[in-house]
Amino acid sequence: MDNGVEPLDIALAQLETAAEMLQMDPGLHQFLKTPKRTLIVSVPIRMDAGNIAVFWGCRIQHNDARGPFKGGIRYHPCVNLAEVTALAMWMTWKCAVVDIPYGGAKGGVCCNPKEMSKIELEHLTRRYTNMLLDFIGPHRDVPAPDVYTDAQTMAWIMDTYSQFKGYSVPECVTGKPPVLGGSEGRKEATSRGVLICVREALKRLHMKLKGSRVAVQGYGSVGWNAAKIAHDWGAKVVAVSDSQGGIHNPRGLNPYNVFEHKKETGSVLAYERAKNEVTNAELLELDCDILMPAALENQITKENAGRIKAKIVGEAANGPTTPEADEILRENDVFLIPDILANAGGVTVSYFEWVQNLTREHWTLEEVNRKLESILVKAFNDVYQTAGEKETSLRTAALLLGVGRVSKAMEALGLWP
Ligand code: NAD
């Protein structure tokens, strides 16, 4: 990882802080430091060229005290055990912060989806699912999309799982296409949740979203939808980026047009109405009111945190800010909405999807968005209030809530045998 800070070290340090403040039993702390189950798989598939390629994959099930394991599946060339373990741990706290009845998990396959054909990705997904078959399921562990996986990937998982069961099991996975029981509003839920939190933060700062200048790092599912909703709600999107670099226009960019441009050319770069191009690092330091990192971990570090000009950072990505950077942002009065609160809208609507599938219901978009709004506003208020009471950052407050709820659940369950 960049800057030598491993996401797992960050996750463990955060847990340590929460455990100390909660005066957690040392044995329970030890239990929470390690995942309940770590599954490592080798996934062989035949490539289009006729050769066999073998991909490393894993599924980490961190904790299920509050309900079935839940978490995304990431396809990326840098996926590794430590990263996925950190992401699984964050899922546990996140589900507890928004108080939905899930534990935390994460999966990953080390591959470069940009260099693979659709057939190769389908074979990889089906074979990977097959190797997880005994460990996932609607009441065990429910996967969802993450970086470089999408609704199509989830459809292949559902089909593979269902083929082995012998009947259709839509509730085994979330983030599916609506035609297969995917929830209305799931595609943009993570981003809508970030914007709901940003809107609440703006209220505390006596600022308005209308006219606020927004910069978004990452223009995938979460980044593009965040830019779109910010624009729809009256903000001015001044910069966006993807893995190849970013574009900037202080007068504002139209996210819809940028999306069309990326669809045609494969990147946001060379968009004709951009004033100038910026690197991903430069984007973070641009003059703006709201910064939403929506790509990968370790983007805001002790090197650049002092140069962040945004008044609000909404962590759409998981783990974009290192602990040293947290401190610097806090000293500079930057209002940081931590990932386990800011991006929890995705897993919240995943939960709605699972409930709809289990009960064979279909909720309208209005119903989904209304329920999402009420869960996230409550979670934001809970975190904000805890931060005030304990005189801590919002990140520590969110951890105190999340870790606290999980440890209470574990105490209530007791230890078998
Ligand atoms: P995605 O695959 O749809 O998009 C990822 C984006 O990041 C792409 O635009 C890609 O170009 C960009 N990117 C990749 N490497 C980059 C780099 N080095 N610098 C800048 N940009 C880079 O993935 P996503 O689902 O949008 O996930 C983005 C982040 O949001 C991840 O941290 C993920 O864990 C988190 N997240 C996603 C969801 C969800 O529902 N999909 C939910 C919660 C959190």
Residues whose N, C-alpha, C, O or C-beta is under 5 A from the ligand:
A	BS01	NAD	P145 D146 V147 Y148 T149 T190 G218 Y219 G220 S221 V222 G223 S241 D242 S243 N280 A294 A295 L296 A316 A317 N318 N343 G346
